[in-house]
């Protein structure tokens, strides 16, 4: 990984989703702009706020997909991340574990 790039693996596969009430939402259904969660797999040497293993919130519309050894990942810049959820942040006093 170079510079400020972050490689993430998405939490949920594309396709059908289920609502909290159990209703199946087809992949073709139009929904409003929604951010998604992913796990950081690798980071470039200039990345300061995230580490491999952290969960990050990102915009699925602004993504560049790459396949490495048959596994699909998303490549993005650190500045395109909206939030970071990490266990190392939970140890601080008055911390929710979420870094916005």
N, C-alpha and C positions, 0 to 999 in steps of 0.2 A: 504494500500500500504506500502511496506517495502523498506527501504534503498533508492537506487537511481533509483527505478522503476517509469515509467510513463505510465499511462493508457490513450489511445487516441481512439477517434471515427473517422473513415475515412470519408472524405467529399463525395466521390463518391462511389457508390456500384460497385462491380465487374460486369463485363459483357460488353455489347456493349458500345462504346463511340462514340462521334461525333467529327469530326475535326472542325477547325474554319470555314471551307468552307461548312460545313453541311454534309459531307460524313460520313456514318455510318461505323465504324470500328468494326468488330466482335470480340468477346472475345477471339477467337482462333487465331487471327492475331498475328504474332511475331513482337514485337517492341523492340527497343533498351532499354537499362537500363534507367528507368525514375523514378524520385523521386516523392513522393506524399505528399499532404497536409492533415493534420488531426487536430482535436480539442482536446486539453488536457482536460481530464475529472477528473483525480485524480493524485496526485504525492506522492511519499514517503517522509519521513522526511529528507533525505539527499539531496534531489533535491534542487539546488540553482538558476537555471537560468529560469525555467518556472513555471507558476502557472495555476491552472484550468481556462479555458476560452481562453488561448493563442492558436494560431495556430502554428503548427510546421511542418517542412519539414523533411521527413524520407524516408528511402529506403524500398519499399514494399517487396523486396526480403528477407530482414532480419527481419522477424516479427514472433511473436508468437501470434496467435489468441486465444481469450478466450470469452466465451459467459456468460453473467451475466443477469439473468432475461429475457432471450430471445433476448437480444441485443448483437451483435458482436462487440468486442473491440480488439485493438491491444495492447499488453504489451511489453514494451522495456525498455532498460536502458537509462538514461539521455545522456550518451556519444554517443549513436547511433543516436541522433538528429543532423540534419545538419544545421537548422536555426530555429529561433523563430520570429514570427510576432505577436506583441502585441501592443495594444493601449497605454499601460503605457509607452512604449518606444518612442512613437511619441511625447510626451510632451517635450522631451529634445531638446535643440537647435542643429541644424544641424543633426537631426535624421530622418531617413527614416521610422522608425517603424519596421525595420527588423534587428534582431540581428544574425550575422553569427558567 
